[in-house]
Amino acid sequence: MNLQNLEIVLVRPETPRNVGSVARAGRNFGVERICVVGAPAILEDGSAHATAHGAKDILDNIRFCADLEDALAPHVFAVGTANRVRKGKLPPLELPHVVVPEIVTASRGGTCALVFGPESRGLTDVELGRCTRLLRIPTQVDQPSLNLSQAVLLALQECWRTANGWSQPLPPGTAQTDSVSGESPVTPPTFAEFDLLLKHVENLMERTGFRPYAGDPESFRMAARRSLSRGRFERRDLRTLLTIAKTLERLPNLPCALGELT
């Protein structure tokens, strides 16, 4: 795993001292890129620097974004964190021994995001729907909620262990599987490229009179991202699909033209 290709994405963090502790955890485990979403003033009172022992330079280089779409745009893979999921359209919650090997593969072809929500309520379903995989850090059942910086530290440790050749800790009763070796690196598409394809697909659907999920386009996008993320798409695959969509958009009388193919 290329730890330099990982970025910690904090969505609307509420406590500056937690942001400082996250920077320290990043320095501990070799992940020194942080993006803060929707909290442009989180560092202004200076308290984050008090907890960022040995990692104040990481705070100084934080990337700020207005929303999660902008934060994920340059990445090819994103792992959202949660302790429960409320919508069936979302990817399933998976344990570290399942998700981390996928981060290994994705980090060979581009940058990856580890996404954490605000301390009080976590990521929304819409935000979770933008992620490729969802990670649950196992804890005692009667207290599943972790402090933000604790959750980041535990997730980073799993990545660091793998990057340094340590075997993945497995749940009881789980068989050890050999990792696939010798695979050629692929160049996966970024989230921005995926979103561009979805915009063209939605345009085609609107022109044929189709209204996804009772007029709820975000639910359609959530389901589409989940379906597309299940395949190991290369950038060239997505460009092929984009070319098809753009070609169909140029057809005159699109609904009639599509009807002739049925």
C-alpha positions, -999 to +999 in steps of 0.1 A: +000+000+000+012+035-009+005+055+023+014+087+005-017+081-017-041+082+013-059+114+024-079+117+056-111+136+049-129+152+079-165+162+071-177+192+092-155+184+122-168+202+153-138+202+177-105+218+168-086+197+193-098+165+175-084+179+142-051+183+159-052+148+173-060+135+138-029+152+124-008+136+152-023+102+143-015+108+106+021+115+115+022+083+137+011+061+108+026+079+078-006+095+063+001+132+062-026+145+040-058+159+055-088+175+039-114+194+059-149+198+044-174+224+055-155+238+084-132+266+071-127+282+105-118+251+124-082+261+130-087+297+138-088+295+177-054+277+177-064+248+199-058+223+172-021+230+174-021+221+211-030+185+203-010+181+171+023+172+188+050+168+162+025+173+134+018+211+132+031+211+096+003+187+086-022+212+100-006+240+081-010+221+048-047+210+053-068+212+021-101+229+027-132+221+006-168+234+006-184+200+001-176+163-001-180+162-039-151+186-042-131+167-016-134+134-034-131+147-070-093+139-074-096+105-057-102+071-073-115+053-042-132+065-010-139+046+022-167+061+044-168+052+081-200+044+100-213+022+128-247+017+112-263+022+078-299+032+074-306+028+036-305-004+016-292+014-014-259+021+004-229-003+002-228-027+031-207-020+062-176-041+061-148-049+085-111-038+080-099-072+068-123-068+038-118-031+030-081-026+036-069-050+008-092-030-016-075+002-005-041-015-013-052-022-048-068+012-054-038+031-040-015+016-067-035+035-094-044+068-077-052+086-045-077+073-019-098+090+008-107+078+043-138+098+051-150+106+086-181+125+097-188+150+124-184+139+160-221+144+170-238+124+142-214+110+116-218+111+078-252+114+063-267+087+040-260+110+010-224+114+020-220+076+026-235+070-008-207+090-024-181+065-010-169+033-028-169+012+004-181+016+040-160+006+069-171-004+104-144-005+131-155-033+154-162-023+191-181-035+221-218-037+210-232-015+238-208+014+230-201+014+192-193+052+189-157+062+188-141+096+193-132+111+159-095+110+164-097+075+179-116+063+148-090+079+125-061+064+145-075+028+143-083+030+106-048+044+099-032+016+120-049-010+098-035+007+067+000+011+082+001-026+093-007-037+057+017-013+041+045-027+063+038-063+056+020-072+088-008-098+083-044-085+086-060-093+120-090-115+112-123-119+130-129-153+147-137-180+123-124-161+092-101-180+069-068-164+058-067-159+020-037-152-001-034-118-017-033-117-054+002-110-066+016-102-100-014-081-111-006-052-134-015-018-119-046-002-134-056+034-137-090+038-121-112+068-129-116+096-103-148+105-086-151+136-108-150+114-139-176+091-124-199+120-117-194+133-152-206+100-166-236+100-143-246+135-154-247+123-191-267+092-181-292+113-162-295+136-192-303+107-214-328+093-190-346+127-187-348+130-225-365+096-227-390+106-200-377+084-173-378+098-137-354+078-114-368+067-081-399+088-080-382+120-090-353+115-064-321+119-085-298+116-055-312+081-048-305+071-084-269+085-081-264+065-049-275+033-064-256+039-096-223+047-077-228+015-058-233-006-089-204+010-108-180+008-079-184-030-077-165-034-110-128-028-113-132+000-138-102+015-155-102+050-167-103+038-203-135+018-195-152+048-182-142+069-212-158+042-234-190+045-215-188+083-217-183+082-254-214+060-258-235+084-237-223+114-256-230+097-289-266+089-278-271+125-267-265+136-303-293+115-317-323+135-329-357+125-316-339+104-290-370+086-275-381+073-310-346+063-319-342+042-287-377+027-292-366+013-326-340-008-308-364-026-285 
